[in-house]
Amino acid sequence: MARGWESKAVEDQIGSAEADKTARPKVASSQSAREKQARRDSLLLSRAEIVNRLKTARNDRYRAQLEMALEHLEGKLRELERDS
């Protein structure tokens, strides 16, 4: 009787190992999705900061620099959305 339970446990372990193999690519893809989302959130946060600085900027050169930075960030956001 012990052998029956033991072989059942081995079958369960094999089944579990096979299930883990098929689950790993899902983890990798969800990790990739999380990394993309984190990158997007970071870009949006930087964009919000630049927009706020633009509201109070008085120096024309500084304003131009902020506008260039804003264009750059918006380009990065478009790239990220295009790749998704």
Order of alpha helices (4+ residues) and beta strands (2+ residues): alpha-alpha
